[in-house]
């Protein structure tokens, strides 16, 4: 792990660097998306939207959320979600993703979360192995999609 790693709440102006990391990971530009998302997250859930910095540069991020909604999820807010996790490929395999994950888990525990879910592309074996190594297992839900275009 990196000695000069700092984990802090995400700020709206982090969107440019997050968009750069996202483009490296997904291969497409989504600056507008990340600008809107970080602005919303800064207001809505700053304690569950975190970035990892090395020498003042954002090198990773994690976004979490809480739930108390339907679809067979209990009404109590004891469910957490990992929405997005990204680490710049130049900084991967240094424990940054795990540090981000551990920090968000501790924050969720303090809020009463007992179970954490995430959704992963079933073909992304690297990410599946990452979450498996953190103790995740196959859940009871499946996702469904509807293509509009």
C-alpha positions as CSV (number, residue, x, y, z in Angstrom):
1,X,0.0,0.0,0.0
2,X,1.1,3.6,-0.6
3,X,2.4,5.6,2.3
4,X,1.2,9.0,1.0
5,X,-2.4,7.8,0.3
6,X,-5.2,10.0,1.6
7,X,-8.9,9.1,1.6
8,X,-11.2,12.1,1.7
9,X,-14.8,12.9,0.8
10,X,-15.4,13.6,-2.9
11,X,-15.9,17.2,-3.9
12,X,-17.7,18.6,-7.0
13,X,-14.5,19.7,-8.6
14,X,-13.1,16.2,-8.5
15,X,-15.2,15.3,-11.5
16,X,-12.5,16.1,-14.1
17,X,-10.0,13.6,-12.6
18,X,-12.8,11.1,-12.0
19,X,-13.8,11.4,-15.6
20,X,-10.2,10.8,-16.7
21,X,-10.0,7.6,-14.6
22,X,-13.5,6.5,-15.9
23,X,-12.3,7.1,-19.5
24,X,-9.2,5.0,-19.0
25,X,-11.4,2.2,-17.5
26,X,-14.3,2.3,-19.9
27,X,-12.8,3.8,-23.0
28,X,-15.4,6.6,-23.4
29,X,-15.7,10.2,-22.4
30,X,-18.3,11.1,-19.7
31,X,-17.3,14.4,-18.3
32,X,-20.9,15.8,-18.3
33,X,-22.1,12.7,-16.4
34,X,-19.4,13.0,-13.8
35,X,-19.9,16.7,-13.3
36,X,-23.6,16.2,-12.6
37,X,-23.0,13.1,-10.4
38,X,-20.3,14.7,-8.3
39,X,-22.4,17.8,-7.7
40,X,-25.3,15.7,-6.5
41,X,-23.2,13.5,-4.4
42,X,-21.4,16.4,-2.7
43,X,-24.8,17.5,-1.4
44,X,-26.6,14.2,-0.9
45,X,-24.1,11.7,0.5
46,X,-20.6,13.2,1.1
47,X,-19.7,10.6,3.7
48,X,-20.3,7.7,1.2
49,X,-18.6,9.3,-1.8
50,X,-14.8,9.1,-1.4
51,X,-11.6,9.7,-3.4
52,X,-8.1,8.4,-2.9
53,X,-5.3,10.9,-3.4
54,X,-1.6,10.4,-3.9
55,X,0.5,13.5,-3.7
56,X,-2.6,15.6,-4.2
57,X,-3.7,13.7,-7.3
58,X,-7.0,11.8,-7.3
59,X,-6.1,8.2,-8.3
60,X,-9.3,6.4,-7.3
61,X,-12.9,6.8,-6.1
62,X,-15.7,4.9,-4.5
63,X,-19.4,5.8,-4.4
64,X,-21.8,4.2,-1.9
65,X,-25.5,4.7,-1.1
66,X,-28.0,3.5,1.5
67,X,-31.3,1.9,0.7
68,X,-34.7,1.4,2.3
69,X,-36.7,0.7,-0.8
70,X,-38.8,-2.1,-2.2
71,X,-37.9,-4.9,-4.7
72,X,-37.6,-7.4,-1.8
73,X,-35.1,-5.2,0.0
74,X,-36.1,-4.7,3.6
75,X,-37.6,-1.3,4.5
76,X,-35.1,-0.6,7.2
77,X,-32.0,1.3,6.1
78,X,-29.7,-1.5,6.8
79,X,-28.7,-2.0,3.2
80,X,-25.7,-0.4,1.6
81,X,-24.7,-0.3,-2.1
82,X,-21.4,0.1,-3.7
83,X,-22.4,2.1,-6.8
84,X,-19.0,2.7,-8.4
85,X,-15.4,1.9,-7.7
86,X,-12.6,3.1,-9.9
87,X,-8.8,3.2,-9.6
88,X,-6.6,4.7,-12.3
89,X,-4.9,1.7,-14.1
90,X,-1.5,3.3,-13.3
91,X,-2.2,2.9,-9.6
92,X,-4.0,-0.5,-9.6
93,X,-2.7,-3.5,-7.7
94,X,-1.4,-1.3,-4.9
95,X,-4.2,-1.8,-2.5
96,X,-6.0,1.5,-3.2
97,X,-9.3,-0.1,-4.1
98,X,-9.2,-2.2,-0.9
99,X,-8.5,0.9,1.2
100,X,-11.4,2.8,-0.4
101,X,-13.7,-0.2,0.2
102,X,-12.6,-0.7,3.8
103,X,-13.2,3.0,4.5
104,X,-16.7,3.0,3.0
105,X,-17.6,-0.2,4.9
106,X,-16.6,1.4,8.2
107,X,-18.7,4.5,7.4
108,X,-21.7,2.3,6.4
109,X,-21.3,0.3,9.7
110,X,-21.6,3.5,11.7
111,X,-24.8,4.2,9.8
112,X,-26.3,0.8,10.7
113,X,-25.7,-1.0,7.4
114,X,-25.7,-4.8,7.8
115,X,-25.5,-5.9,4.2
116,X,-23.7,-4.4,1.2
117,X,-24.6,-5.1,-2.4
118,X,-22.9,-4.2,-5.7
119,X,-23.6,-5.0,-9.3
120,X,-20.8,-6.3,-11.5
121,X,-20.7,-7.2,-15.2
122,X,-20.6,-11.0,-15.1
123,X,-17.9,-11.0,-17.8
124,X,-15.6,-8.7,-15.8
125,X,-13.7,-11.5,-14.0
126,X,-11.0,-9.1,-12.6
127,X,-13.6,-7.1,-10.8
128,X,-15.5,-10.2,-9.7
129,X,-12.3,-11.6,-8.2
130,X,-11.6,-8.3,-6.5
131,X,-15.0,-8.3,-4.8
132,X,-14.7,-12.1,-4.1
133,X,-11.5,-11.4,-2.3
134,X,-13.3,-8.8,-0.1
135,X,-15.8,-11.5,1.0
136,X,-18.7,-10.8,-1.4
137,X,-20.7,-13.8,-2.7
138,X,-23.5,-14.3,-5.2
139,X,-26.6,-12.6,-4.0
140,X,-30.3,-13.5,-4.4
141,X,-31.2,-10.7,-6.9
142,X,-30.7,-10.6,-10.6
143,X,-30.8,-7.5,-12.6
144,X,-33.1,-6.9,-15.5
145,X,-32.8,-4.3,-18.3
146,X,-35.0,-2.7,-20.9
147,X,-33.3,-1.2,-24.0
148,X,-35.1,2.0,-25.1
149,X,-33.0,2.5,-28.2
